[in-house]
Amino acid sequence: MTTAGDIMHRGAQWIPAHETLDRAAQLMRDLNVGALPISDENERLCGILTDRDIVVGCVAMGHDPAKVTAGDLAQGTPRWVDSGADVSEVLHEMQGHQIRRLPVVQDKRLVGMISEADLAKHLSEDQIATWVESVYAKSR
C-alpha cells in the first residue's frame, strides 16, 4: 500500500497566521514553493496561503502585504490527510474538494505537502488522468 507519507514532499513549513504576506512571499521564495499551510497559535492547520492568494487577495486589491496577515486570507475549512492514509484517500480528498495541494499531518504535526508534481511522480497515468479530470474540468 502506498501512503501519503510515501508520496509527499517532506520539509513543508507553516506560516503562522499572524505573519504578514510580505514575509509569506519571502518564505515561499526561500522554500521554492507556491503555497504554505497557515497555523494558528497552537500550530494547528487553519488554512493554506498560495502565491495567487497574495497577488489577487492583497496586491490587486490595493492592500499593503506588509500589513495584511496570512490569517486574514485564511478561508473555509482546511483539508489535510494523515501520513498513513492510502493514496486512494489522498485522491478522494483532493478530487472531492478540487484542491491541488494537500498538507500531510502526523501526530497533529505538519510533516509534508502533496502537490500535483508529487502525484505525477508516483501515480499511474490512469490515476493522474482521473485526478486532472475531476479537479480541473469542474473547477471555476
N, C-alpha and C positions, 0 to 999 in steps of 0.2 A: 504494500500500500504506500503510495506517495502522499506525503503530508504537506501542509502549508509550510512547515519548517524546512522541508526539503527544497522547496522552490523559491522561497522568499529571498529578498536581498537583505542581508544582515547589516547591522550597523545603523539602522534608522534612528533618528533623534527627534525628540519632542521639541516643539516651540511652546514655551509657557504662554498661556492666554494673555498675560499682562504685557508680553513683549510687543514692541512696535513693529509695524510692517516693514520699515526700512531694515531693521535687524533681521526679520524673517527673510527678506530678499538676500541679505548678505549671507545668511546661513545656507540658503538654497544654493547660492553661488559656490560657497566653500565646499558643500557636500555634492555639488553637481546633480541636484535633484530638482524636480518641478513641483513637489508637494511635501508638506510637513504635517504630521499629526499635531494637533493642539492639545496641550494638557492643562487640566485645572490645577489648583493649588495642592491637590492630593495625588498628582501625577496620574490622573485618570483621563482617558480619552474624552474630549468634549467637542472635537471637530477635526476637520482637515483643511488646511490652507494650501491653495495652489498659486502658482505664479500668475495664472489668469485671474484669480480672485483679487490679487493685489492690483493688477492693472485695471480690470473692469470695475471692481467694487470700491476702489480707493482713488487711484490716479485719474481715471477717466471721469470720475465724479467731482474732481477738483479738490479732493481732500489731501491732506499732508500725511504721507506714510510715516513720518516721524511722530505723529500724534495719534494715529489710529492703531489699535492693538489687534493682534491675531484673534483674540476673543470677540472683538467687535464684529468680525466677519464669520465667526462660527455659527452655522445654522443647522437646524434639523437634528436628527438622531444619528450620531456617528456609527458607522458599521465597522466591524472588526471580525477577526477569526482567531481561534486558538491555534497555537503552533502544531498541535497534534491532529488538527482537523484534516480529513481526507480531501484530496484535490477536488472531488465532486462537490464537497461542501463549499470550497472556495469559489468554484464556478457558479454554484447556485446563489451564493451571496452576491457576487459581482453582477451576475446576469439579472437577478431579481430586483436589484436596486440600481441597475445601469450605472455601475461605478467602474472606474478604470484603475483605481489604486485601493489597496486594502491593507490596513495595518494588521500585523500579526502580534498577538499577545501571548505570553506565557507567565503563569503565576501573577497575573494582574500587572505585568510589566511589558512595555514595548520591546520586542526583540527583532522586528523586521518589518518590511513592507513587500507587498506583492504588486507588481505593475504589469502592464502589457508586455514589456520586454521579458519579464520573468516567465509569463505564460508562454510566450513564443519559444523560449529556450527549452521548456520542459513538457509541453503538451503535444499531442498528435495534431496533424493537420486538420482532422475532423473536429477535434475538440476546439481548436482555435477558430475554425470557421463558424461553429455554433456560437461561440462566445462573441465573435465580432458581429454576427447577425443579430444577436439579442441585445447587445449593448449599443451598437451604433445605428442599426436600422430603425430602432424605436425611439432613439433619443432626439431631443429638440425637434 
